[in-house]
Structures are given as C-alpha cells and as structure tokens.
Amino acid sequence: MPKLRSSFTKHLIEAGCDEAGRGCLAGPVVAAAVILPKKYRHKKLTDSKQLSAAERFALREDIIRDAEAWAVAEVSHIEIDDINILNASFKAMHLAVDRLAVRPQLLLIDGNRFKPYADVPHECIVKGDGKFLSIAAASVLAKTYRDELMQKLSANYPGYGWETNVGYPTPAHRKGIKLLGITPYHRKSFQLLPAQLELFES
C-alpha cells in the first residue's frame, strides 16, 4: 500500500474534501471534509475504493476519533437534477466545509475541478484520495455515510439491488428500473431507461 502524505503544507490548517455517489442513478451526492492533526499517521487509511466495506467502517471510527474536525453533507437527487451533478458535488463539499468546527486555511480537493469556497484557497489533486490522508479520510466518511443511507432506502424500495450497489448503474439496478419503473429517489436527469421513464411519468 502506498504511503499517503499527512499534509500539503507545514503550517496551514488543511481540510481534505471528497465526494461519493457522483456516478449513481439514484440518491444524493455526499461529501465530507476532514481536518487531521499535522504529522498524522495511519497504516490502513487510503482511498476508500481500495478498501472493503468492513475496512471502511472500521476506519470511520478511527477518523472520527482522531480528526480535529470533520463534517458530512449531502445534496439531494432533486437538486442534482436541477443544478447538475458537477455543481451538486461542489455544493456538497461547500456544505461540508461550512459545518466544520474548525475553520480551514486550505482545502485539498480530490479531482481536477472545484468551485472556490468563500475566501479559503484550494488545491485540486487528481487521485488525491490515494495521496493525502485527509482526502482519504473524507472519502471514507462520504462513502460510508452514503452507503448506509442507500442500504436503508433499499428496504423501502426492493428490487433495485441498492443494498449492494448503493445506487450505482449495475445490471441489477438497470433491470430493476426496467421491471419496476423509477422510484422517487432516481435522478431523472441521468441516463436511466428513457422509454421506461416516459412510461412511468405518463
């Protein structure tokens, strides 16, 4: 496992930011912001996509315990359809930063684009969740929060496989849309099954 850096700068208060659920067909996009202590170390913390579900949930407890500040925020599927998924992802990150108990002096953003937040400077870092611990921590918090949410929703909307695919466009999810139509949580601006969507709304 590659060793992740603890910080981008020596003295600034840094918040790592990442989102989960951007490519899903249903549910909100969720973002997290995490401020870790300087020189923080953790042997197992890395990009959430490289971890098993059990590892992510175990790491979540460590992150919540060790972080100087952390926050999670979501933007609904309705707003995603209204402002598009890219802007919704940025908004979710802004909301997460808003909720931090400590004001960051620098935001480390996973990815190559970001809408500036207030007067706080930012650095966009491609694949940052595999390079910086604070971004990796944010990826774990966002992913575990969203997975739990979609798994709870699956009990009310069976047949789409959300208990395992958490809203991503798997064959089981597509099959569920084809057979059952869409739910109130589906993103209508996404490529679902157009003919089925028209049928459902008629």
Secondary structure as GFF3:
##gff-version 3
##sequence-region A 1 202
A	DSSP	beta_strand	14	20	.	.	.	ID=ss1
A	DSSP	beta_strand	29	35	.	.	.	ID=ss2
A	DSSP	three_ten_helix	48	50	.	.	.	ID=ss3
A	DSSP	alpha_helix	53	66	.	.	.	ID=ss4
A	DSSP	beta_strand	69	75	.	.	.	ID=ss5
A	DSSP	alpha_helix	77	83	.	.	.	ID=ss6
A	DSSP	alpha_helix	85	98	.	.	.	ID=ss7
A	DSSP	beta_strand	106	110	.	.	.	ID=ss8
A	DSSP	beta_strand	122	125	.	.	.	ID=ss9
A	DSSP	three_ten_helix	128	130	.	.	.	ID=ss10
A	DSSP	alpha_helix	133	156	.	.	.	ID=ss11
A	DSSP	alpha_helix	162	165	.	.	.	ID=ss12
A	DSSP	alpha_helix	171	180	.	.	.	ID=ss13
A	DSSP	alpha_helix	194	201	.	.	.	ID=ss14
###
